[in-house]
Amino acid sequence: MNNFQYKRVSSPIAAITELAKDPAAKLVAGGTNLIDLMKYGVMSPDKLVDVNHLNFNEIVKQDGSLHIGATVRNAVASANADVLKYQPLLSQAMLSGASPQLRNKATMGGNLLQRTRCGYFYDISAPCNKRQPGSGCGAMGGYNRMHAIFGASSSCIAVNPSDMNVALTALDAVILVTGPKGDRKIPISDFHRLPGTHPELDTTLDRKEIITGIVIPDNAFAANTTYIKVRDRASYAFALISVAVAMELEGTTIKDIRLAMGGVAHKPWRLKEAEQMLKGKQASVENFKMAAELAMKGARAYEHNAFKLKLAPNTMIQALKTASGIKA
Ligand SMILES: Cc1cc2nc3c(=O)[nH]c(=O)nc-3n(C[C@H](O)[C@H](O)[C@H](O)COP(=O)(O)OP(=O)(O)OC[C@H]3O[C@@H](n4cnc5c(N)ncnc54)[C@H](O)[C@@H]3O)c2cc1C
């Protein structure tokens, strides 16, 4: 690991100033991803700017939304009474991630920005356009079992590894950021990006901006939400496929629905066509199967991940059945 400076800041302006004056500085929150990447030599910031002492550690139910500060720990958010009451999907997704010890350290801001778990990104002897632009993609012709089936490019087939991000995408969360040009609100669907020709960029956040919080608009989904994560081990493993469902039912009719998938793309994958198809329809296995077929339109597998083409729709059907309470 390279030598680096450590700077503790106590105001957002101080954090932004540090980022602005040093292009090789990085913010650190829980450190559960960044410090690993530094140990592996994947990232080598010359300064760590510690955001833990900024005042972003509250969860507040406001009129029309739930606000969660950027430095709130994943463990705290997943057990919070307002999160459980108003946005249980978020809690379900976060509890399926990592381990209790990691969730005690991991923050909301850090989770949003955690980097891919592609083995070629972590292996500094392998080519990786995300780690070293222009070096090639080791995964494309290599071992690509964990990799994307949607939205990949010829530069990168890595996936976003976060569970939390999948739930936030289904819930239409908004990311609050501040930077040298002032405050911005970024809808989560515009926050993470597809790899295109610049896979080194995971998000649309500017290097000098910091995340201050997340806002989830109120909805009527709390009674019918499910997060299903399929993985190699029952705990402490990243998703092969995950599906977030948030549904509003009127009797057995689907009044409103949101669907997102994880483990399938460089960003959490929203399934808008399937949502449109299901809105106003009966919650039935037949309709769920049709929606899952629609959701898989355009999917493309690589040598080792063709199983995802079946696992993804099957997981989606199961998640829809669970969220709606249909047994058969
Ligand atoms: C063994 C292991 C298993 C895991 N399993 C899972 C899993 O199954 N599912 C899952 O979803 N996650 C999993 N994780 C990932 C874990 O959730 C993330 O490491 C964690 O959420 C990152 O949060 P952090 O606060 O520690 O971020 P850090 O490591 O401190 O930072 C991560 C990135 O975010 C940036 N950052 C942090 N805060 C801010 C801010 N306020 N504004 C702007 N930038 C910021 C940092 O500069 C850095 O680039 C696992 C991690 C490990 C080590």
The ligand as a Gaussian input file, in Angstrom:
#p B3LYP/6-31G(d) Opt

LIG

0 1
 C      -16.315000      -9.184000       2.427000
 C      -17.324000      -8.188000       1.960000
 C      -18.579000      -8.625000       1.579000
 C      -19.534000      -7.705000       1.134000
 N      -20.766000      -8.154000       0.721000
 C      -21.662000      -7.258000       0.241000
 C      -22.931000      -7.688000      -0.243000
 O      -23.262000      -8.872000      -0.224000
 N      -23.795000      -6.743000      -0.714000
 C      -23.465000      -5.422000      -0.736000
 O      -24.273000      -4.610000      -1.172000
 N      -22.269000      -4.994000      -0.303000
 C      -21.370000      -5.866000       0.173000
 N      -20.150000      -5.442000       0.598000
 C      -19.770000      -4.062000       0.332000
 C      -20.071000      -3.114000       1.428000
 O      -21.460000      -2.918000       1.487000
 C      -19.364000      -1.811000       1.041000
 O      -17.977000      -2.058000       1.198000
 C      -19.796000      -0.654000       1.873000
 O      -21.159000      -0.377000       1.689000
 C      -19.006000       0.596000       1.524000
 O      -19.316000       1.598000       2.459000
 P      -18.148000       2.332000       3.252000
 O      -18.776000       3.402000       4.056000
 O      -17.273000       1.365000       3.979000
 O      -17.357000       2.964000       2.020000
 P      -15.825000       3.347000       1.858000
 O      -15.021000       2.109000       1.620000
 O      -15.384000       4.265000       2.947000
 O      -15.918000       4.199000       0.514000
 C      -16.342000       3.612000      -0.698000
 C      -16.322000       4.710000      -1.768000
 O      -17.294000       5.687000      -1.476000
 C      -16.713000       6.992000      -1.436000
 N      -17.478000       7.737000      -0.421000
 C      -17.776000       7.338000       0.826000
 N      -18.594000       8.231000       1.415000
 C      -18.814000       9.220000       0.514000
 C      -19.582000      10.434000       0.517000
 N      -20.315000      10.818000       1.565000
 N      -19.565000      11.192000      -0.603000
 C      -18.859000      10.819000      -1.688000
 N      -18.091000       9.700000      -1.742000
 C      -18.096000       8.905000      -0.659000
 C      -15.258000       6.756000      -1.100000
 O      -14.436000       7.815000      -1.591000
 C      -14.986000       5.462000      -1.839000
 O      -14.722000       5.722000      -3.195000
 C      -19.205000      -6.332000       1.083000
 C      -17.938000      -5.892000       1.495000
 C      -16.995000      -6.796000       1.930000
 C      -15.647000      -6.294000       2.354000

